[in-house]
Amino acid sequence: MAEITITVNLADRNYRLTIDAAEEEVIRRAAHSLEEQLKAYAGNFGYKDKQDLLAMIALHFAISSQKNENELQDRDSLLTEKLQEIDRVLSDHQPI
């Protein structure tokens, strides 16, 4: 993959990143999402310190990530059970 250098602005600071070109859109969307969350938290909670806002946003994203991970594990378990059930049914009905 080709690497490119981009600059993203987070909490009024510019960060230069060297990334795979294929990841640029995802990274820019993530940075935009973080900036939107920053504005929302600043408006809702009245924090002025960007460090406090970033900590709250990091917690929010960590919680979301954990919830998504738990949901994926639950789906994987359910899928495994269903596939095992299908395998048993197919094994029981195979001609000898």
N, C-alpha and C positions, 0 to 999 in steps of 0.2 A: 504494500500500500504506500501511496505517496503521503509524505508528511507535509503539513502546512503549519504556519504560525498565525494564530489569530489573537485578537485582544478582546476580552470580555470585561464589562464593567459590572462590578458587584459592590454594593454599598458605597458608591462614589469612589471606588478605586479601580484602576485598570489592571488587569492581569493578562500577561502574555502567556499563551499556551502553545505548545507544539503538539499537534494531534494528527491522527490519521485523517485524511481528507474526508473519508466516508463518515466520520463522526461529527463533522462540523455542525450539521443541522441539529443533531441531538443536543450537543453542548450549548449551542446558541438558544435553543428552546428551554433548556434547563436553566440557563442564566436568566432568561427573560422571566421564567416562572419564579425564580428566587427573587428577582426584583419586584415582581407583582406581590409576592408574599410579604416582602419588606414593607411596601407601601401599605398593604392591608393591616399588618401588625402595628405599624406606626400610627395609623389612623384609629384602630380599635383599642389599643392599649395605652396610647399616649407616650410611649417610650421615645426618647430622643437619642439615646445612646445606641449607636448602630451595633455595638457588640452584644448588648442585651437582645436586640431584635434578631440578630443572626443566631444567637444561642436558642431562642424560642423557635425559629424557623428550622434549625437543625434538629431540634427535638421533634417538631411536627413531621418532618420528612423521615426521621428515624422510626417514629411510630407508624407512619404509613407503610414504610418498607417492611417493618416487622409484621404488620397485619397482612400485607400481600404475600409475604413468605409463608405465614401460617395458612392462608387460603390455598396457596399452591401445594403445600404439604397435604392438606386435607383432600384436595382434588386428586393428587397423585395416589393417595391411599385408596380413595374411592375407585379410581380408574384401575388400580392394581387388583382390587377385589373383584371388580366387574370382569376384567380380563381372565382372572383365575376361574371365575364362575363359567364364563364362555368356554374356556379350555376344558373344564370338567364336563360340560354338556357335550361338547364335540368329542371328547375322548370316550364318553359313555355310549355314544351313538355311532361309532366307527364300526364298519363291518369287519369281521374277523378273517 
